[in-house]
Amino acid sequence: MTSREALYYEPAGDTVRCLLCPHQCVIKEGHAGICHVRRNEKGILVTDIYGKLSALHFAPVLLI
């Protein structure tokens, strides 16, 4: 699994605070946030989904 350092976080001692969404998770070493795609790896917030499809939406086409 390829990880990449995430954006929008701040170190908070032995934890990191994710600033990406309103949850503002405080994540301990070796744990993930509520989204389960961002985790604390040795004091650095990393994302495991960088470059991967994370959402898909199909919209119906109406023919009039």
PDBQT receptor file of N, H, CA, C and O in Angstrom, charges set to zero:
ATOM      1  N   MET A   1       0.846  -1.175   0.000  1.00  0.00    +0.000 N 
ATOM      2  CA  MET A   1       0.000   0.000   0.000  1.00  0.00    +0.000 C 
ATOM      3  C   MET A   1       0.892   1.239   0.000  1.00  0.00    +0.000 C 
ATOM      4  O   MET A   1       1.775   1.372   0.847  1.00  0.00    +0.000 OA
ATOM      5  N   THR A   2       0.662   2.133  -0.938  1.00  0.00    +0.000 N 
ATOM      6  H   THR A   2      -0.056   2.025  -1.626  1.00  0.00    +0.000 HD
ATOM      7  CA  THR A   2       1.447   3.353  -1.036  1.00  0.00    +0.000 C 
ATOM      8  C   THR A   2       0.776   4.458  -0.230  1.00  0.00    +0.000 C 
ATOM      9  O   THR A   2      -0.408   4.747  -0.407  1.00  0.00    +0.000 OA
ATOM     10  N   SER A   3       1.544   5.062   0.647  1.00  0.00    +0.000 N 
ATOM     11  H   SER A   3       2.506   4.827   0.791  1.00  0.00    +0.000 HD
ATOM     12  CA  SER A   3       1.028   6.156   1.472  1.00  0.00    +0.000 C 
ATOM     13  C   SER A   3       1.695   7.456   1.044  1.00  0.00    +0.000 C 
ATOM     14  O   SER A   3       2.801   7.462   0.505  1.00  0.00    +0.000 OA
ATOM     15  N   ARG A   4       1.000   8.547   1.296  1.00  0.00    +0.000 N 
ATOM     16  H   ARG A   4       0.101   8.542   1.735  1.00  0.00    +0.000 HD
ATOM     17  CA  ARG A   4       1.536   9.866   0.990  1.00  0.00    +0.000 C 
ATOM     18  C   ARG A   4       1.180  10.794   2.142  1.00  0.00    +0.000 C 
ATOM     19  O   ARG A   4       0.107  10.672   2.731  1.00  0.00    +0.000 OA
ATOM     20  N   GLU A   5       2.075  11.719   2.464  1.00  0.00    +0.000 N 
ATOM     21  H   GLU A   5       2.947  11.818   1.986  1.00  0.00    +0.000 HD
ATOM     22  CA  GLU A   5       1.779  12.665   3.538  1.00  0.00    +0.000 C 
ATOM     23  C   GLU A   5       0.542  13.475   3.166  1.00  0.00    +0.000 C 
ATOM     24  O   GLU A   5       0.435  14.014   2.064  1.00  0.00    +0.000 OA
ATOM     25  N   ALA A   6      -0.372  13.543   4.100  1.00  0.00    +0.000 N 
ATOM     26  H   ALA A   6      -0.285  13.106   4.995  1.00  0.00    +0.000 HD
ATOM     27  CA  ALA A   6      -1.630  14.253   3.884  1.00  0.00    +0.000 C 
ATOM     28  C   ALA A   6      -1.440  15.759   4.055  1.00  0.00    +0.000 C 
ATOM     29  O   ALA A   6      -0.484  16.214   4.683  1.00  0.00    +0.000 OA
ATOM     30  N   LEU A   7      -2.350  16.503   3.494  1.00  0.00    +0.000 N 
ATOM     31  H   LEU A   7      -3.126  16.134   2.984  1.00  0.00    +0.000 HD
ATOM     32  CA  LEU A   7      -2.402  17.949   3.675  1.00  0.00    +0.000 C 
ATOM     33  C   LEU A   7      -3.410  18.251   4.778  1.00  0.00    +0.000 C 
ATOM     34  O   LEU A   7      -4.173  17.369   5.172  1.00  0.00    +0.000 OA
ATOM     35  N   TYR A   8      -3.422  19.462   5.273  1.00  0.00    +0.000 N 
ATOM     36  H   TYR A   8      -2.801  20.178   4.953  1.00  0.00    +0.000 HD
ATOM     37  CA  TYR A   8      -4.411  19.950   6.233  1.00  0.00    +0.000 C 
ATOM     38  C   TYR A   8      -4.393  19.181   7.556  1.00  0.00    +0.000 C 
ATOM     39  O   TYR A   8      -5.380  18.545   7.928  1.00  0.00    +0.000 OA
ATOM     40  N   TYR A   9      -3.280  19.245   8.249  1.00  0.00    +0.000 N 
ATOM     41  H   TYR A   9      -2.479  19.761   7.948  1.00  0.00    +0.000 HD
ATOM     42  CA  TYR A   9      -3.176  18.681   9.589  1.00  0.00    +0.000 C 
ATOM     43  C   TYR A   9      -2.147  19.472  10.374  1.00  0.00    +0.000 C 
ATOM     44  O   TYR A   9      -1.349  20.218   9.805  1.00  0.00    +0.000 OA
ATOM     45  N   GLU A  10      -2.175  19.301  11.682  1.00  0.00    +0.000 N 
ATOM     46  H   GLU A  10      -2.823  18.695  12.144  1.00  0.00    +0.000 HD
ATOM     47  CA  GLU A  10      -1.164  19.940  12.524  1.00  0.00    +0.000 C 
ATOM     48  C   GLU A  10      -0.718  18.949  13.592  1.00  0.00    +0.000 C 
ATOM     49  O   GLU A  10      -1.540  18.222  14.149  1.00  0.00    +0.000 OA
ATOM     50  N   PRO A  11       0.587  18.919  13.880  1.00  0.00    +0.000 N 
ATOM     51  CA  PRO A  11       1.077  18.054  14.951  1.00  0.00    +0.000 C 
ATOM     52  C   PRO A  11       0.596  18.569  16.305  1.00  0.00    +0.000 C 
ATOM     53  O   PRO A  11       0.505  19.776  16.530  1.00  0.00    +0.000 OA
ATOM     54  N   ALA A  12       0.294  17.643  17.189  1.00  0.00    +0.000 N 
ATOM     55  H   ALA A  12       0.368  16.663  17.006  1.00  0.00    +0.000 HD
ATOM     56  CA  ALA A  12      -0.179  18.022  18.528  1.00  0.00    +0.000 C 
ATOM     57  C   ALA A  12       0.473  17.096  19.546  1.00  0.00    +0.000 C 
ATOM     58  O   ALA A  12      -0.202  16.260  20.147  1.00  0.00    +0.000 OA
ATOM     59  N   GLY A  13       1.794  17.240  19.746  1.00  0.00    +0.000 N 
ATOM     60  H   GLY A  13       2.343  17.919  19.258  1.00  0.00    +0.000 HD
ATOM     61  CA  GLY A  13       2.514  16.354  20.661  1.00  0.00    +0.000 C 
ATOM     62  C   GLY A  13       2.698  14.989  20.014  1.00  0.00    +0.000 C 
ATOM     63  O   GLY A  13       3.236  14.890  18.911  1.00  0.00    +0.000 OA
ATOM     64  N   ASP A  14       2.251  13.931  20.701  1.00  0.00    +0.000 N 
ATOM     65  H   ASP A  14       1.815  14.012  21.597  1.00  0.00    +0.000 HD
ATOM     66  CA  ASP A  14       2.363  12.586  20.139  1.00  0.00    +0.000 C 
ATOM     67  C   ASP A  14       1.145  12.220  19.279  1.00  0.00    +0.000 C 
ATOM     68  O   ASP A  14       1.016  11.079  18.836  1.00  0.00    +0.000 OA
ATOM     69  N   THR A  15       0.261  13.186  19.048  1.00  0.00    +0.000 N 
ATOM     70  H   THR A  15       0.366  14.113  19.408  1.00  0.00    +0.000 HD
ATOM     71  CA  THR A  15      -0.904  12.990  18.195  1.00  0.00    +0.000 C 
ATOM     72  C   THR A  15      -0.846  13.992  17.049  1.00  0.00    +0.000 C 
ATOM     73  O   THR A  15       0.013  14.873  17.026  1.00  0.00    +0.000 OA
ATOM     74  N   VAL A  16      -1.759  13.853  16.111  1.00  0.00    +0.000 N 
ATOM     75  H   VAL A  16      -2.457  13.137  16.130  1.00  0.00    +0.000 HD
ATOM     76  CA  VAL A  16      -1.930  14.846  15.055  1.00  0.00    +0.000 C 
ATOM     77  C   VAL A  16      -3.408  15.201  14.984  1.00  0.00    +0.000 C 
ATOM     78  O   VAL A  16      -4.269  14.368  15.267  1.00  0.00    +0.000 OA
ATOM     79  N   ARG A  17      -3.695  16.437  14.606  1.00  0.00    +0.000 N 
ATOM     80  H   ARG A  17      -2.996  17.113  14.376  1.00  0.00    +0.000 HD
ATOM     81  CA  ARG A  17      -5.085  16.869  14.433  1.00  0.00    +0.000 C 
ATOM     82  C   ARG A  17      -5.330  17.049  12.938  1.00  0.00    +0.000 C 
ATOM     83  O   ARG A  17      -4.674  17.855  12.278  1.00  0.00    +0.000 OA
ATOM     84  N   CYS A  18      -6.284  16.284  12.421  1.00  0.00    +0.000 N 
ATOM     85  H   CYS A  18      -6.817  15.629  12.958  1.00  0.00    +0.000 HD
ATOM     86  CA  CYS A  18      -6.660  16.378  11.018  1.00  0.00    +0.000 C 
ATOM     87  C   CYS A  18      -7.595  17.578  10.856  1.00  0.00    +0.000 C 
ATOM     88  O   CYS A  18      -8.543  17.737  11.625  1.00  0.00    +0.000 OA
ATOM     89  N   LEU A  19      -7.330  18.406   9.870  1.00  0.00    +0.000 N 
ATOM     90  H   LEU A  19      -6.560  18.276   9.246  1.00  0.00    +0.000 HD
ATOM     91  CA  LEU A  19      -8.113  19.621   9.645  1.00  0.00    +0.000 C 
ATOM     92  C   LEU A  19      -8.914  19.562   8.345  1.00  0.00    +0.000 C 
ATOM     93  O   LEU A  19      -9.394  20.589   7.866  1.00  0.00    +0.000 OA
ATOM     94  N   LEU A  20      -9.060  18.372   7.775  1.00  0.00    +0.000 N 
ATOM     95  H   LEU A  20      -8.670  17.537   8.164  1.00  0.00    +0.000 HD
ATOM     96  CA  LEU A  20      -9.712  18.257   6.478  1.00  0.00    +0.000 C 
ATOM     97  C   LEU A  20     -11.222  18.434   6.542  1.00  0.00    +0.000 C 
ATOM     98  O   LEU A  20     -11.806  19.028   5.636  1.00  0.00    +0.000 OA
ATOM     99  N   CYS A  21     -11.862  17.939   7.578  1.00  0.00    +0.000 N 
ATOM    100  H   CYS A  21     -11.388  17.456   8.315  1.00  0.00    +0.000 HD
ATOM    101  CA  CYS A  21     -13.326  18.018   7.661  1.00  0.00    +0.000 C 
ATOM    102  C   CYS A  21     -13.747  18.551   9.029  1.00  0.00    +0.000 C 
ATOM    103  O   CYS A  21     -12.889  18.772   9.883  1.00  0.00    +0.000 OA
ATOM    104  N   PRO A  22     -15.028  18.762   9.257  1.00  0.00    +0.000 N 
ATOM    105  CA  PRO A  22     -15.495  19.301  10.536  1.00  0.00    +0.000 C 
ATOM    106  C   PRO A  22     -15.264  18.397  11.746  1.00  0.00    +0.000 C 
ATOM    107  O   PRO A  22     -15.356  18.871  12.879  1.00  0.00    +0.000 OA
ATOM    108  N   HIS A  23     -14.968  17.117  11.545  1.00  0.00    +0.000 N 
ATOM    109  H   HIS A  23     -14.894  16.732  10.625  1.00  0.00    +0.000 HD
ATOM    110  CA  HIS A  23     -14.718  16.222  12.688  1.00  0.00    +0.000 C 
ATOM    111  C   HIS A  23     -13.450  16.616  13.448  1.00  0.00    +0.000 C 
ATOM    112  O   HIS A  23     -13.372  16.416  14.661  1.00  0.00    +0.000 OA
ATOM    113  N   GLN A  24     -12.466  17.169  12.754  1.00  0.00    +0.000 N 
ATOM    114  H   GLN A  24     -12.530  17.332  11.770  1.00  0.00    +0.000 HD
ATOM    115  CA  GLN A  24     -11.202  17.608  13.365  1.00  0.00    +0.000 C 
ATOM    116  C   GLN A  24     -10.625  16.524  14.278  1.00  0.00    +0.000 C 
ATOM    117  O   GLN A  24     -10.331  16.786  15.445  1.00  0.00    +0.000 OA
ATOM    118  N   CYS A  25     -10.466  15.318  13.754  1.00  0.00    +0.000 N 
ATOM    119  H   CYS A  25     -10.705  15.105  12.806  1.00  0.00    +0.000 HD
ATOM    120  CA  CYS A  25      -9.991  14.166  14.533  1.00  0.00    +0.000 C 
ATOM    121  C   CYS A  25      -8.619  14.416  15.144  1.00  0.00    +0.000 C 
ATOM    122  O   CYS A  25      -7.728  14.955  14.488  1.00  0.00    +0.000 OA
ATOM    123  N   VAL A  26      -8.457  14.028  16.391  1.00  0.00    +0.000 N 
ATOM    124  H   VAL A  26      -9.181  13.590  16.924  1.00  0.00    +0.000 HD
ATOM    125  CA  VAL A  26      -7.150  13.982  17.041  1.00  0.00    +0.000 C 
ATOM    126  C   VAL A  26      -6.754  12.515  17.014  1.00  0.00    +0.000 C 
ATOM    127  O   VAL A  26      -7.401  11.678  17.644  1.00  0.00    +0.000 OA
ATOM    128  N   ILE A  27      -5.685  12.206  16.279  1.00  0.00    +0.000 N 
ATOM    129  H   ILE A  27      -5.160  12.886  15.767  1.00  0.00    +0.000 HD
ATOM    130  CA  ILE A  27      -5.338  10.825  15.971  1.00  0.00    +0.000 C 
ATOM    131  C   ILE A  27      -4.045  10.425  16.669  1.00  0.00    +0.000 C 
ATOM    132  O   ILE A  27      -3.010  11.069  16.505  1.00  0.00    +0.000 OA
ATOM    133  N   LYS A  28      -4.121   9.353  17.450  1.00  0.00    +0.000 N 
ATOM    134  H   LYS A  28      -4.963   8.829  17.583  1.00  0.00    +0.000 HD
ATOM    135  CA  LYS A  28      -2.945   8.824  18.146  1.00  0.00    +0.000 C 
ATOM    136  C   LYS A  28      -2.061   8.053  17.179  1.00  0.00    +0.000 C 
ATOM    137  O   LYS A  28      -2.505   7.631  16.112  1.00  0.00    +0.000 OA
ATOM    138  N   GLU A  29      -0.799   7.876  17.568  1.00  0.00    +0.000 N 
ATOM    139  H   GLU A  29      -0.437   8.220  18.435  1.00  0.00    +0.000 HD
ATOM    140  CA  GLU A  29       0.175   7.120  16.786  1.00  0.00    +0.000 C 
ATOM    141  C   GLU A  29      -0.371   5.728  16.446  1.00  0.00    +0.000 C 
ATOM    142  O   GLU A  29      -0.819   4.994  17.327  1.00  0.00    +0.000 OA
ATOM    143  N   GLY A  30      -0.326   5.380  15.163  1.00  0.00    +0.000 N 
ATOM    144  H   GLY A  30       0.038   5.976  14.447  1.00  0.00    +0.000 HD
ATOM    145  CA  GLY A  30      -0.763   4.064  14.720  1.00  0.00    +0.000 C 
ATOM    146  C   GLY A  30      -2.262   3.910  14.525  1.00  0.00    +0.000 C 
ATOM    147  O   GLY A  30      -2.725   2.827  14.163  1.00  0.00    +0.000 OA
ATOM    148  N   HIS A  31      -3.029   4.962  14.754  1.00  0.00    +0.000 N 
ATOM    149  H   HIS A  31      -2.654   5.842  15.048  1.00  0.00    +0.000 HD
ATOM    150  CA  HIS A  31      -4.480   4.905  14.609  1.00  0.00    +0.000 C 
ATOM    151  C   HIS A  31      -4.940   5.738  13.411  1.00  0.00    +0.000 C 
ATOM    152  O   HIS A  31      -4.192   6.558  12.879  1.00  0.00    +0.000 OA
ATOM    153  N   ALA A  32      -6.198   5.506  13.000  1.00  0.00    +0.000 N 
ATOM    154  H   ALA A  32      -6.806   4.840  13.432  1.00  0.00    +0.000 HD
ATOM    155  CA  ALA A  32      -6.796   6.249  11.891  1.00  0.00    +0.000 C 
ATOM    156  C   ALA A  32      -7.897   7.153  12.411  1.00  0.00    +0.000 C 
ATOM    157  O   ALA A  32      -8.391   6.972  13.524  1.00  0.00    +0.000 OA
ATOM    158  N   GLY A  33      -8.277   8.131  11.594  1.00  0.00    +0.000 N 
ATOM    159  H   GLY A  33      -7.875   8.278  10.690  1.00  0.00    +0.000 HD
ATOM    160  CA  GLY A  33      -9.380   9.022  11.948  1.00  0.00    +0.000 C 
ATOM    161  C   GLY A  33     -10.722   8.359  11.676  1.00  0.00    +0.000 C 
ATOM    162  O   GLY A  33     -10.784   7.191  11.292  1.00  0.00    +0.000 OA
ATOM    163  N   ILE A  34     -11.782   9.108  11.875  1.00  0.00    +0.000 N 
ATOM    164  H   ILE A  34     -11.732  10.057  12.187  1.00  0.00    +0.000 HD
ATOM    165  CA  ILE A  34     -13.136   8.584  11.698  1.00  0.00    +0.000 C 
ATOM    166  C   ILE A  34     -13.388   8.129  10.258  1.00  0.00    +0.000 C 
ATOM    167  O   ILE A  34     -14.222   7.253  10.027  1.00  0.00    +0.000 OA
ATOM    168  N   CYS A  35     -12.680   8.711   9.292  1.00  0.00    +0.000 N 
ATOM    169  H   CYS A  35     -12.003   9.422   9.479  1.00  0.00    +0.000 HD
ATOM    170  CA  CYS A  35     -12.853   8.354   7.878  1.00  0.00    +0.000 C 
ATOM    171  C   CYS A  35     -12.153   7.042   7.509  1.00  0.00    +0.000 C 
ATOM    172  O   CYS A  35     -12.485   6.431   6.494  1.00  0.00    +0.000 OA
ATOM    173  N   HIS A  36     -11.192   6.608   8.322  1.00  0.00    +0.000 N 
ATOM    174  H   HIS A  36     -10.922   7.105   9.146  1.00  0.00    +0.000 HD
ATOM    175  CA  HIS A  36     -10.411   5.382   8.114  1.00  0.00    +0.000 C 
ATOM    176  C   HIS A  36      -9.517   5.442   6.878  1.00  0.00    +0.000 C 
ATOM    177  O   HIS A  36      -9.067   4.395   6.413  1.00  0.00    +0.000 OA
ATOM    178  N   VAL A  37      -9.244   6.620   6.332  1.00  0.00    +0.000 N 
ATOM    179  H   VAL A  37      -9.609   7.471   6.710  1.00  0.00    +0.000 HD
ATOM    180  CA  VAL A  37      -8.325   6.741   5.200  1.00  0.00    +0.000 C 
ATOM    181  C   VAL A  37      -7.121   7.618   5.523  1.00  0.00    +0.000 C 
ATOM    182  O   VAL A  37      -6.180   7.691   4.732  1.00  0.00    +0.000 OA
ATOM    183  N   ARG A  38      -7.140   8.283   6.676  1.00  0.00    +0.000 N 
ATOM    184  H   ARG A  38      -7.904   8.223   7.318  1.00  0.00    +0.000 HD
ATOM    185  CA  ARG A  38      -6.004   9.096   7.119  1.00  0.00    +0.000 C 
ATOM    186  C   ARG A  38      -5.555   8.566   8.462  1.00  0.00    +0.000 C 
ATOM    187  O   ARG A  38      -6.374   8.339   9.353  1.00  0.00    +0.000 OA
ATOM    188  N   ARG A  39      -4.239   8.365   8.613  1.00  0.00    +0.000 N 
ATOM    189  H   ARG A  39      -3.573   8.549   7.889  1.00  0.00    +0.000 HD
ATOM    190  CA  ARG A  39      -3.731   7.776   9.850  1.00  0.00    +0.000 C 
ATOM    191  C   ARG A  39      -2.420   8.441  10.270  1.00  0.00    +0.000 C 
ATOM    192  O   ARG A  39      -1.706   9.034   9.462  1.00  0.00    +0.000 OA
ATOM    193  N   ASN A  40      -2.139   8.317  11.557  1.00  0.00    +0.000 N 
ATOM    194  H   ASN A  40      -2.719   7.835  12.214  1.00  0.00    +0.000 HD
ATOM    195  CA  ASN A  40      -0.924   8.882  12.136  1.00  0.00    +0.000 C 
ATOM    196  C   ASN A  40       0.179   7.842  12.034  1.00  0.00    +0.000 C 
ATOM    197  O   ASN A  40       0.079   6.756  12.606  1.00  0.00    +0.000 OA
ATOM    198  N   GLU A  41       1.228   8.180  11.303  1.00  0.00    +0.000 N 
ATOM    199  H   GLU A  41       1.310   9.062  10.839  1.00  0.00    +0.000 HD
ATOM    200  CA  GLU A  41       2.370   7.293  11.149  1.00  0.00    +0.000 C 
ATOM    201  C   GLU A  41       3.615   8.035  11.628  1.00  0.00    +0.000 C 
ATOM    202  O   GLU A  41       4.196   8.831  10.890  1.00  0.00    +0.000 OA
ATOM    203  N   LYS A  42       4.016   7.767  12.863  1.00  0.00    +0.000 N 
ATOM    204  H   LYS A  42       3.545   7.120  13.462  1.00  0.00    +0.000 HD
ATOM    205  CA  LYS A  42       5.197   8.395  13.466  1.00  0.00    +0.000 C 
ATOM    206  C   LYS A  42       5.098   9.916  13.494  1.00  0.00    +0.000 C 
ATOM    207  O   LYS A  42       6.076  10.611  13.219  1.00  0.00    +0.000 OA
ATOM    208  N   GLY A  43       3.903  10.434  13.830  1.00  0.00    +0.000 N 
ATOM    209  H   GLY A  43       3.109   9.869  14.054  1.00  0.00    +0.000 HD
ATOM    210  CA  GLY A  43       3.709  11.870  13.955  1.00  0.00    +0.000 C 
ATOM    211  C   GLY A  43       3.409  12.592  12.664  1.00  0.00    +0.000 C 
ATOM    212  O   GLY A  43       3.302  13.818  12.651  1.00  0.00    +0.000 OA
ATOM    213  N   ILE A  44       3.273  11.855  11.577  1.00  0.00    +0.000 N 
ATOM    214  H   ILE A  44       3.360  10.858  11.587  1.00  0.00    +0.000 HD
ATOM    215  CA  ILE A  44       2.941  12.440  10.281  1.00  0.00    +0.000 C 
ATOM    216  C   ILE A  44       1.608  11.855   9.841  1.00  0.00    +0.000 C 
ATOM    217  O   ILE A  44       1.416  10.640   9.871  1.00  0.00    +0.000 OA
ATOM    218  N   LEU A  45       0.689  12.720   9.433  1.00  0.00    +0.000 N 
ATOM    219  H   LEU A  45       0.845  13.708   9.409  1.00  0.00    +0.000 HD
ATOM    220  CA  LEU A  45      -0.605  12.251   8.947  1.00  0.00    +0.000 C 
ATOM    221  C   LEU A  45      -0.429  11.803   7.501  1.00  0.00    +0.000 C 
ATOM    222  O   LEU A  45       0.018  12.577   6.654  1.00  0.00    +0.000 OA
ATOM    223  N   VAL A  46      -0.781  10.556   7.226  1.00  0.00    +0.000 N 
ATOM    224  H   VAL A  46      -1.143   9.928   7.914  1.00  0.00    +0.000 HD
ATOM    225  CA  VAL A  46      -0.651  10.012   5.875  1.00  0.00    +0.000 C 
ATOM    226  C   VAL A  46      -2.015   9.583   5.363  1.00  0.00    +0.000 C 
ATOM    227  O   VAL A  46      -2.914   9.258   6.139  1.00  0.00    +0.000 OA
ATOM    228  N   THR A  47      -2.150   9.587   4.047  1.00  0.00    +0.000 N 
ATOM    229  H   THR A  47      -1.420   9.851   3.417  1.00  0.00    +0.000 HD
ATOM    230  CA  THR A  47      -3.380   9.136   3.404  1.00  0.00    +0.000 C 
ATOM    231  C   THR A  47      -3.062   7.914   2.551  1.00  0.00    +0.000 C 
ATOM    232  O   THR A  47      -2.035   7.875   1.874  1.00  0.00    +0.000 OA
ATOM    233  N   ASP A  48      -3.932   6.931   2.585  1.00  0.00    +0.000 N 
ATOM    234  H   ASP A  48      -4.767   6.963   3.135  1.00  0.00    +0.000 HD
ATOM    235  CA  ASP A  48      -3.739   5.709   1.816  1.00  0.00    +0.000 C 
ATOM    236  C   ASP A  48      -4.515   5.713   0.511  1.00  0.00    +0.000 C 
ATOM    237  O   ASP A  48      -4.400   4.764  -0.265  1.00  0.00    +0.000 OA
ATOM    238  N   ILE A  49      -5.304   6.750   0.242  1.00  0.00    +0.000 N 
ATOM    239  H   ILE A  49      -5.397   7.520   0.872  1.00  0.00    +0.000 HD
ATOM    240  CA  ILE A  49      -6.133   6.766  -0.962  1.00  0.00    +0.000 C 
ATOM    241  C   ILE A  49      -5.652   7.762  -2.004  1.00  0.00    +0.000 C 
ATOM    242  O   ILE A  49      -6.357   7.993  -2.986  1.00  0.00    +0.000 OA
ATOM    243  N   TYR A  50      -4.494   8.355  -1.831  1.00  0.00    +0.000 N 
ATOM    244  H   TYR A  50      -3.921   8.167  -1.033  1.00  0.00    +0.000 HD
ATOM    245  CA  TYR A  50      -4.003   9.330  -2.799  1.00  0.00    +0.000 C 
ATOM    246  C   TYR A  50      -3.891   8.664  -4.169  1.00  0.00    +0.000 C 
ATOM    247  O   TYR A  50      -3.249   7.624  -4.309  1.00  0.00    +0.000 OA
ATOM    248  N   GLY A  51      -4.515   9.263  -5.170  1.00  0.00    +0.000 N 
ATOM    249  H   GLY A  51      -5.037  10.108  -5.056  1.00  0.00    +0.000 HD
ATOM    250  CA  GLY A  51      -4.445   8.742  -6.523  1.00  0.00    +0.000 C 
ATOM    251  C   GLY A  51      -5.411   7.608  -6.811  1.00  0.00    +0.000 C 
ATOM    252  O   GLY A  51      -5.403   7.060  -7.913  1.00  0.00    +0.000 OA
ATOM    253  N   LYS A  52      -6.244   7.243  -5.844  1.00  0.00    +0.000 N 
ATOM    254  H   LYS A  52      -6.251   7.688  -4.948  1.00  0.00    +0.000 HD
ATOM    255  CA  LYS A  52      -7.213   6.165  -6.031  1.00  0.00    +0.000 C 
ATOM    256  C   LYS A  52      -8.619   6.747  -6.097  1.00  0.00    +0.000 C 
ATOM    257  O   LYS A  52      -8.889   7.803  -5.525  1.00  0.00    +0.000 OA
ATOM    258  N   LEU A  53      -9.497   6.067  -6.785  1.00  0.00    +0.000 N 
ATOM    259  H   LEU A  53      -9.278   5.209  -7.250  1.00  0.00    +0.000 HD
ATOM    260  CA  LEU A  53     -10.887   6.467  -6.864  1.00  0.00    +0.000 C 
ATOM    261  C   LEU A  53     -11.523   6.336  -5.485  1.00  0.00    +0.000 C 
ATOM    262  O   LEU A  53     -11.480   5.266  -4.878  1.00  0.00    +0.000 OA
ATOM    263  N   SER A  54     -12.113   7.420  -4.992  1.00  0.00    +0.000 N 
ATOM    264  H   SER A  54     -12.149   8.289  -5.485  1.00  0.00    +0.000 HD
ATOM    265  CA  SER A  54     -12.706   7.379  -3.652  1.00  0.00    +0.000 C 
ATOM    266  C   SER A  54     -14.207   7.616  -3.662  1.00  0.00    +0.000 C 
ATOM    267  O   SER A  54     -14.863   7.426  -2.638  1.00  0.00    +0.000 OA
ATOM    268  N   ALA A  55     -14.766   8.027  -4.796  1.00  0.00    +0.000 N 
ATOM    269  H   ALA A  55     -14.233   8.182  -5.628  1.00  0.00    +0.000 HD
ATOM    270  CA  ALA A  55     -16.215   8.240  -4.902  1.00  0.00    +0.000 C 
ATOM    271  C   ALA A  55     -16.621   8.087  -6.359  1.00  0.00    +0.000 C 
ATOM    272  O   ALA A  55     -15.848   8.390  -7.267  1.00  0.00    +0.000 OA
ATOM    273  N   LEU A  56     -17.829   7.616  -6.567  1.00  0.00    +0.000 N 
ATOM    274  H   LEU A  56     -18.457   7.370  -5.829  1.00  0.00    +0.000 HD
ATOM    275  CA  LEU A  56     -18.347   7.426  -7.899  1.00  0.00    +0.000 C 
ATOM    276  C   LEU A  56     -19.820   7.785  -7.894  1.00  0.00    +0.000 C 
ATOM    277  O   LEU A  56     -20.548   7.411  -6.975  1.00  0.00    +0.000 OA
ATOM    278  N   HIS A  57     -20.263   8.505  -8.908  1.00  0.00    +0.000 N 
ATOM    279  H   HIS A  57     -19.672   8.809  -9.655  1.00  0.00    +0.000 HD
ATOM    280  CA  HIS A  57     -21.660   8.935  -8.951  1.00  0.00    +0.000 C 
ATOM    281  C   HIS A  57     -22.191   8.770 -10.365  1.00  0.00    +0.000 C 
ATOM    282  O   HIS A  57     -21.550   9.181 -11.333  1.00  0.00    +0.000 OA
ATOM    283  N   PHE A  58     -23.358   8.170 -10.475  1.00  0.00    +0.000 N 
ATOM    284  H   PHE A  58     -23.879   7.837  -9.688  1.00  0.00    +0.000 HD
ATOM    285  CA  PHE A  58     -24.037   8.042 -11.751  1.00  0.00    +0.000 C 
ATOM    286  C   PHE A  58     -25.287   8.901 -11.714  1.00  0.00    +0.000 C 
ATOM    287  O   PHE A  58     -26.080   8.806 -10.777  1.00  0.00    +0.000 OA
ATOM    288  N   ALA A  59     -25.465   9.726 -12.709  1.00  0.00    +0.000 N 
ATOM    289  H   ALA A  59     -24.821   9.804 -13.470  1.00  0.00    +0.000 HD
ATOM    290  CA  ALA A  59     -26.658  10.555 -12.801  1.00  0.00    +0.000 C 
ATOM    291  C   ALA A  59     -27.483  10.069 -13.986  1.00  0.00    +0.000 C 
ATOM    292  O   ALA A  59     -26.940   9.850 -15.069  1.00  0.00    +0.000 OA
ATOM    293  N   PRO A  60     -28.779   9.900 -13.794  1.00  0.00    +0.000 N 
ATOM    294  CA  PRO A  60     -29.609   9.437 -14.907  1.00  0.00    +0.000 C 
ATOM    295  C   PRO A  60     -29.720  10.509 -15.986  1.00  0.00    +0.000 C 
ATOM    296  O   PRO A  60     -29.727  11.706 -15.697  1.00  0.00    +0.000 OA
ATOM    297  N   VAL A  61     -29.806  10.060 -17.220  1.00  0.00    +0.000 N 
ATOM    298  H   VAL A  61     -29.800   9.088 -17.454  1.00  0.00    +0.000 HD
ATOM    299  CA  VAL A  61     -29.972  10.971 -18.348  1.00  0.00    +0.000 C 
ATOM    300  C   VAL A  61     -31.433  10.895 -18.748  1.00  0.00    +0.000 C 
ATOM    301  O   VAL A  61     -31.931   9.823 -19.091  1.00  0.00    +0.000 OA
ATOM    302  N   LEU A  62     -32.119  12.021 -18.708  1.00  0.00    +0.000 N 
ATOM    303  H   LEU A  62     -31.714  12.892 -18.430  1.00  0.00    +0.000 HD
ATOM    304  CA  LEU A  62     -33.525  12.067 -19.052  1.00  0.00    +0.000 C 
ATOM    305  C   LEU A  62     -33.675  12.484 -20.504  1.00  0.00    +0.000 C 
ATOM    306  O   LEU A  62     -33.154  13.521 -20.914  1.00  0.00    +0.000 OA
ATOM    307  N   LEU A  63     -34.379  11.685 -21.277  1.00  0.00    +0.000 N 
ATOM    308  H   LEU A  63     -34.802  10.843 -20.945  1.00  0.00    +0.000 HD
ATOM    309  CA  LEU A  63     -34.658  12.009 -22.660  1.00  0.00    +0.000 C 
ATOM    310  C   LEU A  63     -36.061  12.552 -22.757  1.00  0.00    +0.000 C 
ATOM    311  O   LEU A  63     -37.022  11.895 -22.358  1.00  0.00    +0.000 OA
ATOM    312  N   ILE A  64     -36.177  13.734 -23.278  1.00  0.00    +0.000 N 
ATOM    313  H   ILE A  64     -35.396  14.268 -23.602  1.00  0.00    +0.000 HD
ATOM    314  CA  ILE A  64     -37.500  14.372 -23.353  1.00  0.00    +0.000 C 
ATOM    315  C   ILE A  64     -37.982  14.360 -24.789  1.00  0.00    +0.000 C 
ATOM    316  O   ILE A  64     -39.074  14.847 -25.078  1.00  0.00    +0.000 OA
TER     317      ILE A  64
